[in-house]
Amino acid sequence: MSNEKKRSAEAMTNWAIRCLEQQGATNEVAQSMASHLVAGDLLGFRTHGLLRLRYNLQALAKGATKGAGQPEVIQRRAAIQLWDADLLSGLYVLPLAISRAIDMARDYGTGTLVIRRAQHVAALAVYLEQATQAGMLIQMMCSTPAQEVVAPHGAKSACFSPNPFAIGVPTAGQPVLLDMSLSMTAAGKVRTALAEGRQLPYPALITPTGDYSCDPQTFVAEKPSVLASLGGEQLGYKGTGLNLFSEFWTLGLSNYGRADAAAEDGDANTVWLQVVDPTALMTAGAFERQAQQLVNAVKAAEPIDPNQPVRVPGEGALATRERQLRQGISYSAATWRQLEWCAEFCQQPLP
């Protein structure tokens, strides 16, 4: 018999809002935080869904995340701005930033924001449709100034954070939604494998002796392993280049790098995002037609395994969301134990 729990997205969102408000978030902040965490679960990004609620509740309780306020605009020009979120939740700040970028793109064809000190933003995928539903392209990169857990190629010590990269693209059908880490895997996936007592599916960790490993236990050893850059042992130099790209565009452009980060920043993120309005370059609908042609070409490619047709990024996540909206979100026993802790901590019974 499965120990999996299923609950509706609405019920889990409303419960999470109550928990977040109980720890000091305003209703506006709590709604945005809860809805975007649940959105991660709906899309199948389990490590960045309500599994992260405990962290957010503890951060609010300790004052490491601010439950109210607005980001400060540090610098601005017509189509680019630098914000300081001052430890407001990234789950609240990023939708505000994307909305501002969309407004700039309507006026100037493009809008770019760099945001520093936004408390943990969770899955970048959950923000992409805000832009694609407005008919715009979006790209995002994220880093963590106070964190060093990813090694450059050829090293066994870390200097990068596990930097995610994401794009959202409108088409004539479903949007293309890509969210990937520039390390071999995310730290959350290593912790999930550890909690579930299983090995990683590929050697994504580098031990202090310089060996590549699938064993998540090495990540919590006295001398812990570090994450490998995307590409791993053979092609990790490509991941190193991409991590540098990410951190130049985030830490560099925010003027808030690892030497500047305070210890209390913890998991606070720096985000670079850019929105492009294709109608600045062509008539309405023309880009979507071109994008759909590219999607069709990918899906028409002959699969290696006929039982596994070729998919475009986001296709599986959107199907998972559709299924879970009908049937309820599935939570593993390990995740449910974390949610039970949250329920007790906030005195808010689970649905």
ZADO-1210 file (C-alpha; in nm, 4 decimals, padded with zeros to 6 digits):
<atoms>
<atom x="00.0000" y="00.0000" z="00.0000" code="MET" pos="1"/>
<atom x="00.1319" y="00.3454" z="-00.0938" code="SER" pos="2"/>
<atom x="00.1969" y="00.6004" z="00.1827" code="ASN" pos="3"/>
<atom x="00.1436" y="00.8796" z="-00.0699" code="GLU" pos="4"/>
<atom x="-00.1050" y="01.1545" z="00.0201" code="LYS" pos="5"/>
<atom x="-00.3228" y="01.3401" z="-00.2312" code="LYS" pos="6"/>
<atom x="-00.4765" y="01.6802" z="-00.1675" code="ARG" pos="7"/>
<atom x="-00.6252" y="01.9505" z="-00.3892" code="SER" pos="8"/>
<atom x="-00.4109" y="02.2463" z="-00.4905" code="ALA" pos="9"/>
<atom x="-00.6683" y="02.4857" z="-00.3462" code="GLU" pos="10"/>
<atom x="-00.6722" y="02.3138" z="-00.0073" code="ALA" pos="11"/>
<atom x="-00.2925" y="02.3044" z="00.0175" code="MET" pos="12"/>
<atom x="-00.2588" y="02.6666" z="-00.0931" code="THR" pos="13"/>
<atom x="-00.5101" y="02.7918" z="00.1616" code="ASN" pos="14"/>
<atom x="-00.3445" y="02.5886" z="00.4378" code="TRP" pos="15"/>
<atom x="00.0010" y="02.7222" z="00.3459" code="ALA" pos="16"/>
<atom x="-00.1321" y="03.0805" z="00.3450" code="ILE" pos="17"/>
<atom x="-00.2575" y="03.0352" z="00.7019" code="ARG" pos="18"/>
<atom x="00.0775" y="02.8932" z="00.8104" code="CYS" pos="19"/>
<atom x="00.2736" y="03.1793" z="00.6523" code="LEU" pos="20"/>
<atom x="00.0442" y="03.4441" z="00.7988" code="GLU" pos="21"/>
<atom x="00.0818" y="03.2835" z="01.1410" code="GLN" pos="22"/>
<atom x="00.4579" y="03.3442" z="01.1143" code="GLN" pos="23"/>
<atom x="00.4194" y="03.7107" z="01.0230" code="GLY" pos="24"/>
<atom x="00.3650" y="03.7355" z="00.6467" code="ALA" pos="25"/>
<atom x="00.0973" y="03.9764" z="00.5289" code="THR" pos="26"/>
<atom x="-00.1915" y="03.8223" z="00.3375" code="ASN" pos="27"/>
<atom x="-00.0539" y="03.9584" z="00.0082" code="GLU" pos="28"/>
<atom x="00.2926" y="03.8135" z="00.0715" code="VAL" pos="29"/>
<atom x="00.1550" y="03.4845" z="00.2074" code="ALA" pos="30"/>
<atom x="-00.0728" y="03.4360" z="-00.0946" code="GLN" pos="31"/>
<atom x="00.2139" y="03.4832" z="-00.3384" code="SER" pos="32"/>
<atom x="00.4493" y="03.2581" z="-00.1417" code="MET" pos="33"/>
<atom x="00.1940" y="02.9788" z="-00.1003" code="ALA" pos="34"/>
<atom x="00.0608" y="02.9859" z="-00.4563" code="SER" pos="35"/>
<atom x="00.4090" y="02.9703" z="-00.6108" code="HIS" pos="36"/>
<atom x="00.5232" y="02.6872" z="-00.3822" code="LEU" pos="37"/>
<atom x="00.2113" y="02.4884" z="-00.4719" code="VAL" pos="38"/>
<atom x="00.2706" y="02.5752" z="-00.8387" code="ALA" pos="39"/>
<atom x="00.6066" y="02.3992" z="-00.8078" code="GLY" pos="40"/>
<atom x="00.4345" y="02.0858" z="-00.6796" code="ASP" pos="41"/>
<atom x="00.1757" y="02.1014" z="-00.9575" code="LEU" pos="42"/>
<atom x="00.4471" y="02.1129" z="-01.2241" code="LEU" pos="43"/>
<atom x="00.6376" y="01.8288" z="-01.0600" code="GLY" pos="44"/>
<atom x="00.9242" y="02.0359" z="-00.9136" code="PHE" pos="45"/>
<atom x="00.8927" y="01.8477" z="-00.5840" code="ARG" pos="46"/>
<atom x="01.2133" y="01.9715" z="-00.4252" code="THR" pos="47"/>
<atom x="01.1000" y="02.3335" z="-00.4688" code="HIS" pos="48"/>
<atom x="00.7325" y="02.3022" z="-00.3799" code="GLY" pos="49"/>
<atom x="00.5766" y="02.2815" z="-00.0341" code="LEU" pos="50"/>
<atom x="00.8774" y="02.0766" z="00.0730" code="LEU" pos="51"/>
<atom x="01.0355" y="02.4234" z="00.1102" code="ARG" pos="52"/>
<atom x="00.7555" y="02.5546" z="00.3325" code="LEU" pos="53"/>
<atom x="00.9383" y="02.4556" z="00.6512" code="ARG" pos="54"/>
<atom x="01.2402" y="02.6634" z="00.5504" code="TYR" pos="55"/>
<atom x="01.0187" y="02.9615" z="00.4699" code="ASN" pos="56"/>
<atom x="00.8281" y="02.9388" z="00.7987" code="LEU" pos="57"/>
<atom x="01.1483" y="02.9172" z="01.0015" code="GLN" pos="58"/>
<atom x="01.3006" y="03.2083" z="00.8089" code="ALA" pos="59"/>
<atom x="00.9922" y="03.4230" z="00.8782" code="LEU" pos="60"/>
<atom x="00.9933" y="03.3240" z="01.2452" code="ALA" pos="61"/>
<atom x="01.3634" y="03.4180" z="01.2824" code="LYS" pos="62"/>
<atom x="01.3309" y="03.7395" z="01.0820" code="GLY" pos="63"/>
<atom x="01.5603" y="03.6056" z="00.8088" code="ALA" pos="64"/>
<atom x="01.2712" y="03.6633" z="00.5663" code="THR" pos="65"/>
<atom x="01.0683" y="03.9824" z="00.5933" code="LYS" pos="66"/>
<atom x="00.6925" y="03.9292" z="00.5926" code="GLY" pos="67"/>
<atom x="00.6023" y="04.2742" z="00.4601" code="ALA" pos="68"/>
<atom x="00.7519" y="04.5539" z="00.2540" code="GLY" pos="69"/>
<atom x="00.8538" y="04.6417" z="-00.1006" code="GLN" pos="70"/>
<atom x="01.1834" y="04.6037" z="-00.2875" code="PRO" pos="71"/>
<atom x="01.3949" y="04.9170" z="-00.3268" code="GLU" pos="72"/>
<atom x="01.4858" y="05.0428" z="-00.6739" code="VAL" pos="73"/>
<atom x="01.8611" y="05.1111" z="-00.6558" code="ILE" pos="74"/>
<atom x="01.9324" y="05.2125" z="-01.0174" code="GLN" pos="75"/>
<atom x="01.7172" y="05.2537" z="-01.3252" code="ARG" pos="76"/>
<atom x="01.7164" y="05.3483" z="-01.6907" code="ARG" pos="77"/>
<atom x="01.4328" y="05.3220" z="-01.9375" code="ALA" pos="78"/>
<atom x="01.4439" y="04.9440" z="-01.9856" code="ALA" pos="79"/>
<atom x="01.6635" y="04.8166" z="-01.7014" code="ILE" pos="80"/>
<atom x="01.6503" y="04.8357" z="-01.3230" code="GLN" pos="81"/>
<atom x="01.8415" y="04.7074" z="-01.0189" code="LEU" pos="82"/>
<atom x="01.6333" y="04.6143" z="-00.7134" code="TRP" pos="83"/>
<atom x="01.7301" y="04.5280" z="-00.3576" code="ASP" pos="84"/>
<atom x="01.4664" y="04.2957" z="-00.2119" code="ALA" pos="85"/>
<atom x="01.6059" y="04.3432" z="00.1421" code="ASP" pos="86"/>
<atom x="01.5289" y="03.9774" z="00.2308" code="LEU" pos="87"/>
<atom x="01.1679" y="03.9800" z="00.1188" code="LEU" pos="88"/>
<atom x="01.0648" y="03.6402" z="-00.0140" code="SER" pos="89"/>
<atom x="01.1628" y="03.5810" z="-00.3751" code="GLY" pos="90"/>
<atom x="00.8261" y="03.4075" z="-00.4118" code="LEU" pos="91"/>
<atom x="00.6706" y="03.7511" z="-00.3623" code="TYR" pos="92"/>
<atom x="00.9321" y="03.9743" z="-00.5290" code="VAL" pos="93"/>
<atom x="00.9796" y="03.7888" z="-00.8581" code="LEU" pos="94"/>
<atom x="00.6179" y="03.8244" z="-00.9789" code="PRO" pos="95"/>
<atom x="00.6455" y="04.1988" z="-00.9076" code="LEU" pos="96"/>
<atom x="00.9693" y="04.2163" z="-01.1052" code="ALA" pos="97"/>
<atom x="00.8296" y="04.0237" z="-01.4020" code="ILE" pos="98"/>
<atom x="00.5253" y="04.2519" z="-01.4088" code="SER" pos="99"/>
<atom x="00.7577" y="04.5546" z="-01.4196" code="ARG" pos="100"/>
<atom x="00.9705" y="04.3949" z="-01.6940" code="ALA" pos="101"/>
<atom x="00.6566" y="04.3269" z="-01.9010" code="ILE" pos="102"/>
<atom x="00.5565" y="04.6927" z="-01.8681" code="ASP" pos="103"/>
<atom x="00.9025" y="04.8033" z="-01.9853" code="MET" pos="104"/>
<atom x="00.8894" y="04.5584" z="-02.2762" code="ALA" pos="105"/>
<atom x="00.5559" y="04.7010" z="-02.3913" code="ARG" pos="106"/>
<atom x="00.7153" y="05.0461" z="-02.4031" code="ASP" pos="107"/>
<atom x="01.0673" y="04.9632" z="-02.5237" code="TYR" pos="108"/>
<atom x="01.0534" y="04.6107" z="-02.6677" code="GLY" pos="109"/>
<atom x="01.2475" y="04.4634" z="-02.3761" code="THR" pos="110"/>
<atom x="01.2735" y="04.4945" z="-01.9984" code="GLY" pos="111"/>
<atom x="01.5547" y="04.3728" z="-01.7716" code="THR" pos="112"/>
<atom x="01.5701" y="04.3515" z="-01.3933" code="LEU" pos="113"/>
<atom x="01.8474" y="04.2422" z="-01.1603" code="VAL" pos="114"/>
<atom x="01.7279" y="04.1664" z="-00.8075" code="ILE" pos="115"/>
<atom x="01.9610" y="04.1059" z="-00.5132" code="ARG" pos="116"/>
<atom x="01.8852" y="03.9710" z="-00.1640" code="ARG" pos="117"/>
<atom x="01.5557" y="03.8007" z="-00.2523" code="ALA" pos="118"/>
<atom x="01.4985" y="03.5179" z="-00.0058" code="GLN" pos="119"/>
<atom x="01.4812" y="03.1752" z="-00.1681" code="HIS" pos="120"/>
<atom x="01.2936" y="03.2025" z="-00.5010" code="VAL" pos="121"/>
<atom x="01.2223" y="02.8243" z="-00.5303" code="ALA" pos="122"/>
<atom x="01.1558" y="02.6934" z="-00.8861" code="ALA" pos="123"/>
<atom x="01.2063" y="02.9471" z="-01.1656" code="LEU" pos="124"/>
<atom x="00.9587" y="02.7506" z="-01.3792" code="ALA" pos="125"/>
<atom x="00.6614" y="02.8740" z="-01.1769" code="VAL" pos="126"/>
<atom x="00.7142" y="03.2341" z="-01.2887" code="TYR" pos="127"/>
<atom x="00.7592" y="03.1812" z="-01.6635" code="LEU" pos="128"/>
<atom x="00.3949" y="03.1721" z="-01.7700" code="GLU" pos="129"/>
<atom x="00.3403" y="03.5196" z="-01.6286" code="GLN" pos="130"/>
<atom x="00.5383" y="03.6420" z="-01.9315" code="ALA" pos="131"/>
<atom x="00.4319" y="03.3842" z="-02.1912" code="THR" pos="132"/>
<atom x="00.0642" y="03.4513" z="-02.1192" code="GLN" pos="133"/>
<atom x="00.1374" y="03.8152" z="-02.2061" code="ALA" pos="134"/>
<atom x="00.2829" y="03.6968" z="-02.5393" code="GLY" pos="135"/>
<atom x="00.6423" y="03.7603" z="-02.4332" code="MET" pos="136"/>
<atom x="00.9654" y="03.5635" z="-02.4075" code="LEU" pos="137"/>
<atom x="01.1422" y="03.5471" z="-02.0732" code="ILE" pos="138"/>
<atom x="01.4820" y="03.4277" z="-01.9586" code="GLN" pos="139"/>
<atom x="01.6025" y="03.4079" z="-01.5985" code="MET" pos="140"/>
<atom x="01.9211" y="03.3190" z="-01.4106" code="MET" pos="141"/>
<atom x="01.9689" y="03.2885" z="-01.0360" code="CYS" pos="142"/>
<atom x="02.2653" y="03.2585" z="-00.7985" code="SER" pos="143"/>
<atom x="02.3235" y="03.2583" z="-00.4222" code="THR" pos="144"/>
<atom x="02.6043" y="03.4891" z="-00.3048" code="PRO" pos="145"/>
<atom x="02.6406" y="03.3285" z="00.0404" code="ALA" pos="146"/>
<atom x="02.6601" y="02.9732" z="-00.0951" code="GLN" pos="147"/>
<atom x="02.9476" y="02.7814" z="-00.2558" code="GLU" pos="148"/>
<atom x="02.8643" y="02.4155" z="-00.3251" code="VAL" pos="149"/>
<atom x="02.9450" y="02.3647" z="-00.6965" code="VAL" pos="150"/>
<atom x="03.2982" y="02.2929" z="-00.8174" code="ALA" pos="151"/>
<atom x="03.4446" y="02.4256" z="-01.1414" code="PRO" pos="152"/>
<atom x="03.5649" y="02.1568" z="-01.3820" code="HIS" pos="153"/>
<atom x="03.8876" y="01.9970" z="-01.2674" code="GLY" pos="154"/>
<atom x="03.8434" y="02.0992" z="-00.9015" code="ALA" pos="155"/>
<atom x="03.7282" y="01.9172" z="-00.5876" code="LYS" pos="156"/>
<atom x="03.6338" y="02.2331" z="-00.3947" code="SER" pos="157"/>
<atom x="03.3418" y="02.4655" z="-00.4682" code="ALA" pos="158"/>
<atom x="03.3143" y="02.8253" z="-00.5815" code="CYS" pos="159"/>
<atom x="02.9655" y="02.8426" z="-00.7439" code="PHE" pos="160"/>
<atom x="02.6097" y="02.8042" z="-00.6190" code="SER" pos="161"/>
<atom x="02.3756" y="02.5561" z="-00.8004" code="PRO" pos="162"/>
<atom x="02.2633" y="02.8230" z="-01.0445" code="ASN" pos="163"/>
<atom x="01.9305" y="02.7603" z="-01.2214" code="PRO" pos="164"/>
<atom x="01.8583" y="02.8898" z="-01.5709" code="PHE" pos="165"/>
<atom x="01.5092" y="02.9164" z="-01.7186" code="ALA" pos="166"/>
<atom x="01.3296" y="03.0338" z="-02.0332" code="ILE" pos="167"/>
<atom x="00.9647" y="03.0688" z="-02.1239" code="GLY" pos="168"/>
<atom x="00.8516" y="03.0966" z="-02.4868" code="VAL" pos="169"/>
<atom x="00.4993" y="03.1541" z="-02.6209" code="PRO" pos="170"/>
<atom x="00.3946" y="02.9400" z="-02.9159" code="THR" pos="171"/>
<atom x="00.0725" y="02.8801" z="-03.1080" code="ALA" pos="172"/>
<atom x="00.0036" y="02.5991" z="-02.8576" code="GLY" pos="173"/>
<atom x="00.1528" y="02.5272" z="-02.5168" code="GLN" pos="174"/>
<atom x="00.4459" y="02.7442" z="-02.4071" code="PRO" pos="175"/>
<atom x="00.7971" y="02.6058" z="-02.3957" code="VAL" pos="176"/>
<atom x="00.9103" y="02.6081" z="-02.0309" code="LEU" pos="177"/>
<atom x="01.2714" y="02.5213" z="-01.9489" code="LEU" pos="178"/>
<atom x="01.4113" y="02.5195" z="-01.5928" code="ASP" pos="179"/>
<atom x="01.7486" y="02.3539" z="-01.5415" code="MET" pos="180"/>
<atom x="02.0409" y="02.3721" z="-01.3047" code="SER" pos="181"/>
<atom x="02.3892" y="02.4618" z="-01.4271" code="LEU" pos="182"/>
<atom x="02.5239" y="02.2015" z="-01.1847" code="SER" pos="183"/>
<atom x="02.4824" y="01.8287" z="-01.2488" code="MET" pos="184"/>
<atom x="02.1939" y="01.8251" z="-01.0010" code="THR" pos="185"/>
<atom x="02.0365" y="02.0566" z="-00.7450" code="ALA" pos="186"/>
<atom x="02.1256" y="02.0336" z="-00.3761" code="ALA" pos="187"/>
<atom x="01.7570" y="01.9717" z="-00.3003" code="GLY" pos="188"/>
<atom x="01.7604" y="01.6594" z="-00.5168" code="LYS" pos="189"/>
<atom x="02.0626" y="01.5290" z="-00.3283" code="VAL" pos="190"/>
<atom x="01.8833" y="01.5848" z="00.0042" code="ARG" pos="191"/>
<atom x="01.5706" y="01.4138" z="-00.1315" code="THR" pos="192"/>
<atom x="01.7742" y="01.1101" z="-00.2389" code="ALA" pos="193"/>
<atom x="01.9322" y="01.1052" z="00.1068" code="LEU" pos="194"/>
<atom x="01.5908" y="01.1187" z="00.2794" code="ALA" pos="195"/>
<atom x="01.4562" y="00.8409" z="00.0562" code="GLU" pos="196"/>
<atom x="01.7634" y="00.6204" z="00.1012" code="GLY" pos="197"/>
<atom x="01.8557" y="00.5932" z="-00.2662" code="ARG" pos="198"/>
<atom x="02.1544" y="00.6703" z="-00.4860" code="GLN" pos="199"/>
<atom x="02.1640" y="00.9516" z="-00.7379" code="LEU" pos="200"/>
<atom x="02.1011" y="00.8314" z="-01.0955" code="PRO" pos="201"/>
<atom x="02.4417" y="00.9536" z="-01.2147" code="TYR" pos="202"/>
<atom x="02.7711" y="01.0689" z="-01.0534" code="PRO" pos="203"/>
<atom x="02.6882" y="01.4310" z="-00.9706" code="ALA" pos="204"/>
<atom x="02.9054" y="01.4702" z="-00.6588" code="LEU" pos="205"/>
<atom x="03.2805" y="01.5167" z="-00.6197" code="ILE" pos="206"/>
<atom x="03.4308" y="01.3809" z="-00.2992" code="THR" pos="207"/>
<atom x="03.7220" y="01.5427" z="-00.1096" code="PRO" pos="208"/>
<atom x="03.9504" y="01.2875" z="-00.2765" code="THR" pos="209"/>
<atom x="03.8408" y="01.4059" z="-00.6213" code="GLY" pos="210"/>
<atom x="03.6258" y="01.1035" z="-00.7086" code="ASP" pos="211"/>
<atom x="03.2874" y="01.1395" z="-00.8792" code="TYR" pos="212"/>
<atom x="03.0091" y="00.9746" z="-00.6776" code="SER" pos="213"/>
<atom x="02.6362" y="00.8857" z="-00.6830" code="CYS" pos="214"/>
<atom x="02.6214" y="00.8523" z="-00.3032" code="ASP" pos="215"/>
<atom x="02.4222" y="01.1332" z="-00.1346" code="PRO" pos="216"/>
<atom x="02.5707" y="01.0343" z="00.2021" code="GLN" pos="217"/>
<atom x="02.8962" y="01.1955" z="00.0900" code="THR" pos="218"/>
<atom x="02.7143" y="01.5314" z="00.0759" code="PHE" pos="219"/>
<atom x="02.6627" y="01.5313" z="00.4534" code="VAL" pos="220"/>
<atom x="02.9910" y="01.3661" z="00.5548" code="ALA" pos="221"/>
<atom x="03.2311" y="01.5394" z="00.7954" code="GLU" pos="222"/>
<atom x="03.4251" y="01.6475" z="00.4890" code="LYS" pos="223"/>
<atom x="03.1354" y="01.6831" z="00.2433" code="PRO" pos="224"/>
<atom x="03.1366" y="01.6278" z="-00.1290" code="SER" pos="225"/>
<atom x="03.0477" y="01.9139" z="-00.3635" code="VAL" pos="226"/>
<atom x="02.8247" y="01.9296" z="-00.6701" code="LEU" pos="227"/>
<atom x="02.9794" y="01.8880" z="-01.0122" code="ALA" pos="228"/>
<atom x="02.9231" y="02.1500" z="-01.2811" code="SER" pos="229"/>
<atom x="02.6847" y="02.0562" z="-01.5627" code="LEU" pos="230"/>
<atom x="02.8584" y="01.8110" z="-01.7946" code="GLY" pos="231"/>
<atom x="03.0240" y="01.6151" z="-01.5169" code="GLY" pos="232"/>
<atom x="03.3619" y="01.4500" z="-01.5334" code="GLU" pos="233"/>
<atom x="03.3967" y="01.4593" z="-01.9123" code="GLN" pos="234"/>
<atom x="03.2225" y="01.7804" z="-02.0199" code="LEU" pos="235"/>
<atom x="03.2104" y="01.9876" z="-01.7023" code="GLY" pos="236"/>
<atom x="03.4144" y="02.2663" z="-01.8606" code="TYR" pos="237"/>
<atom x="03.0932" y="02.3606" z="-02.0447" code="LYS" pos="238"/>
<atom x="02.9068" y="02.3809" z="-01.7158" code="GLY" pos="239"/>
<atom x="03.1867" y="02.5901" z="-01.5685" code="THR" pos="240"/>
<atom x="03.1489" y="02.8388" z="-01.8523" code="GLY" pos="241"/>
<atom x="02.7732" y="02.8520" z="-01.8040" code="LEU" pos="242"/>
<atom x="02.8108" y="02.9039" z="-01.4281" code="ASN" pos="243"/>
<atom x="03.0467" y="03.1934" z="-01.4941" code="LEU" pos="244"/>
<atom x="02.7932" y="03.3345" z="-01.7409" code="PHE" pos="245"/>
<atom x="02.5230" y="03.3117" z="-01.4730" code="SER" pos="246"/>
<atom x="02.7300" y="03.4730" z="-01.2013" code="GLU" pos="247"/>
<atom x="02.8635" y="03.7558" z="-01.4197" code="PHE" pos="248"/>
<atom x="02.5046" y="03.8433" z="-01.5098" code="TRP" pos="249"/>
<atom x="02.3709" y="03.8076" z="-01.1518" code="THR" pos="250"/>
<atom x="02.6408" y="03.8716" z="-00.8917" code="LEU" pos="251"/>
<atom x="02.8426" y="04.0970" z="-01.1203" code="GLY" pos="252"/>
<atom x="02.5576" y="04.3140" z="-01.2462" code="LEU" pos="253"/>
<atom x="02.4009" y="04.3387" z="-00.8993" code="SER" pos="254"/>
<atom x="02.7334" y="04.4612" z="-00.7557" code="ASN" pos="255"/>
<atom x="02.6742" y="04.2180" z="-00.4682" code="TYR" pos="256"/>
<atom x="02.9040" y="03.9189" z="-00.4948" code="GLY" pos="257"/>
<atom x="03.0389" y="03.6598" z="-00.2531" code="ARG" pos="258"/>
<atom x="03.2812" y="03.9046" z="-00.0936" code="ALA" pos="259"/>
<atom x="02.9870" y="04.1361" z="-00.0184" code="ASP" pos="260"/>
<atom x="02.7316" y="03.8808" z="00.1047" code="ALA" pos="261"/>
<atom x="02.6565" y="03.8800" z="00.4765" code="ALA" pos="262"/>
<atom x="02.6431" y="03.5510" z="00.6682" code="ALA" pos="263"/>
<atom x="02.2769" y="03.6144" z="00.7513" code="GLU" pos="264"/>
<atom x="02.1913" y="03.6235" z="00.3783" code="ASP" pos="265"/>
<atom x="02.1752" y="03.2423" z="00.3857" code="GLY" pos="266"/>
<atom x="01.9757" y="03.1215" z="00.0848" code="ASP" pos="267"/>
<atom x="01.9011" y="03.4757" z="-00.0382" code="ALA" pos="268"/>
<atom x="01.9207" y="03.4839" z="-00.4172" code="ASN" pos="269"/>
<atom x="02.0305" y="03.7237" z="-00.6870" code="THR" pos="270"/>
<atom x="01.8179" y="03.7040" z="-01.0024" code="VAL" pos="271"/>
<atom x="01.8670" y="03.8388" z="-01.3535" code="TRP" pos="272"/>
<atom x="01.5574" y="03.8362" z="-01.5716" code="LEU" pos="273"/>
<atom x="01.4777" y="03.9746" z="-01.9147" code="GLN" pos="274"/>
<atom x="01.1479" y="03.9928" z="-02.0985" code="VAL" pos="275"/>
<atom x="01.1218" y="04.0495" z="-02.4761" code="VAL" pos="276"/>
<atom x="00.8098" y="04.1596" z="-02.6633" code="ASP" pos="277"/>
<atom x="00.8324" y="04.0005" z="-03.0105" code="PRO" pos="278"/>
<atom x="00.5856" y="04.2550" z="-03.1515" code="THR" pos="279"/>
<atom x="00.8681" y="04.5092" z="-03.1301" code="ALA" pos="280"/>
<atom x="01.0233" y="04.3177" z="-03.4214" code="LEU" pos="281"/>
<atom x="00.7283" y="04.1689" z="-03.6126" code="MET" pos="282"/>
<atom x="00.3524" y="04.1666" z="-03.6382" code="THR" pos="283"/>
<atom x="00.1416" y="04.0107" z="-03.3634" code="ALA" pos="284"/>
<atom x="00.1300" y="03.6312" z="-03.3909" code="GLY" pos="285"/>
<atom x="00.4292" y="03.6006" z="-03.6230" code="ALA" pos="286"/>
<atom x="00.6711" y="03.4897" z="-03.3531" code="PHE" pos="287"/>
<atom x="00.4273" y="03.2310" z="-03.2172" code="GLU" pos="288"/>
<atom x="00.4015" y="03.0833" z="-03.5683" code="ARG" pos="289"/>
<atom x="00.7809" y="03.0584" z="-03.5970" code="GLN" pos="290"/>
<atom x="00.8100" y="02.9120" z="-03.2463" code="ALA" pos="291"/>
<atom x="00.5444" y="02.6506" z="-03.3210" code="GLN" pos="292"/>
<atom x="00.7337" y="02.5424" z="-03.6322" code="GLN" pos="293"/>
<atom x="01.0410" y="02.4765" z="-03.4159" code="LEU" pos="294"/>
<atom x="00.8351" y="02.2826" z="-03.1613" code="VAL" pos="295"/>
<atom x="00.6750" y="02.0772" z="-03.4384" code="ASN" pos="296"/>
<atom x="01.0180" y="01.9910" z="-03.5801" code="ALA" pos="297"/>
<atom x="01.1398" y="01.8663" z="-03.2421" code="VAL" pos="298"/>
<atom x="00.8306" y="01.6547" z="-03.1864" code="LYS" pos="299"/>
<atom x="00.8495" y="01.5109" z="-03.5396" code="ALA" pos="300"/>
<atom x="01.2024" y="01.3792" z="-03.4850" code="ALA" pos="301"/>
<atom x="01.2165" y="00.9984" z="-03.4940" code="GLU" pos="302"/>
<atom x="01.2556" y="00.8687" z="-03.1367" code="PRO" pos="303"/>
<atom x="01.5199" y="00.6145" z="-03.0394" code="ILE" pos="304"/>
<atom x="01.2525" y="00.4288" z="-02.8436" code="ASP" pos="305"/>
<atom x="00.9095" y="00.4354" z="-03.0148" code="PRO" pos="306"/>
<atom x="00.7472" y="00.4135" z="-02.6717" code="ASN" pos="307"/>
<atom x="00.9168" y="00.7367" z="-02.5646" code="GLN" pos="308"/>
<atom x="00.8319" y="01.0128" z="-02.8127" code="PRO" pos="309"/>
<atom x="01.0502" y="01.3217" z="-02.8215" code="VAL" pos="310"/>
<atom x="00.9212" y="01.6008" z="-02.5986" code="ARG" pos="311"/>
<atom x="00.9913" y="01.9712" z="-02.5723" code="VAL" pos="312"/>
<atom x="01.0813" y="02.1316" z="-02.2372" code="PRO" pos="313"/>
<atom x="00.7749" y="02.1902" z="-02.0206" code="GLY" pos="314"/>
<atom x="00.5527" y="01.9367" z="-02.1940" code="GLU" pos="315"/>
<atom x="00.5816" y="01.6831" z="-01.9138" code="GLY" pos="316"/>
<atom x="00.5445" y="01.9464" z="-01.6411" code="ALA" pos="317"/>
<atom x="00.2274" y="02.0885" z="-01.7952" code="LEU" pos="318"/>
<atom x="00.0790" y="01.7385" z="-01.8284" code="ALA" pos="319"/>
<atom x="00.1663" y="01.6703" z="-01.4643" code="THR" pos="320"/>
<atom x="-00.0086" y="01.9908" z="-01.3604" code="ARG" pos="321"/>
<atom x="-00.3212" y="01.9079" z="-01.5593" code="GLU" pos="322"/>
<atom x="-00.3387" y="01.5630" z="-01.4017" code="ARG" pos="323"/>
<atom x="-00.2825" y="01.6891" z="-01.0482" code="GLN" pos="324"/>
<atom x="-00.5396" y="01.9652" z="-01.0844" code="LEU" pos="325"/>
<atom x="-00.7917" y="01.6907" z="-01.1617" code="ARG" pos="326"/>
<atom x="-00.6763" y="01.4235" z="-00.9206" code="GLN" pos="327"/>
<atom x="-00.5006" y="01.6147" z="-00.6432" code="GLY" pos="328"/>
<atom x="-00.1321" y="01.6786" z="-00.5751" code="ILE" pos="329"/>
<atom x="00.0644" y="01.3693" z="-00.4740" code="SER" pos="330"/>
<atom x="00.2927" y="01.4038" z="-00.1709" code="TYR" pos="331"/>
<atom x="00.5437" y="01.1361" z="-00.0726" code="SER" pos="332"/>
<atom x="00.5596" y="01.0084" z="00.2848" code="ALA" pos="333"/>
<atom x="00.8889" y="01.1969" z="00.3354" code="ALA" pos="334"/>
<atom x="00.7394" y="01.5262" z="00.2160" code="THR" pos="335"/>
<atom x="00.4217" y="01.4712" z="00.4183" code="TRP" pos="336"/>
<atom x="00.6306" y="01.4369" z="00.7353" code="ARG" pos="337"/>
<atom x="00.7775" y="01.7797" z="00.6629" code="GLN" pos="338"/>
<atom x="00.4278" y="01.9223" z="00.6160" code="LEU" pos="339"/>
<atom x="00.3166" y="01.7642" z="00.9437" code="GLU" pos="340"/>
<atom x="00.6028" y="01.9482" z="01.1135" code="TRP" pos="341"/>
<atom x="00.4774" y="02.2735" z="00.9572" code="CYS" pos="342"/>
<atom x="00.1231" y="02.2031" z="01.0731" code="ALA" pos="343"/>
<atom x="00.2378" y="02.1497" z="01.4315" code="GLU" pos="344"/>
<atom x="00.4756" y="02.4478" z="01.4230" code="PHE" pos="345"/>
<atom x="00.1945" y="02.6801" z="01.3120" code="CYS" pos="346"/>
<atom x="-00.0943" y="02.5031" z="01.4857" code="GLN" pos="347"/>
<atom x="-00.2697" y="02.4771" z="01.1492" code="GLN" pos="348"/>
<atom x="-00.4048" y="02.1233" z="01.0869" code="PRO" pos="349"/>
<atom x="-00.3342" y="01.9789" z="00.7434" code="LEU" pos="350"/>
<atom x="-00.6279" y="01.9435" z="00.5040" code="PRO" pos="351"/>
</atoms>
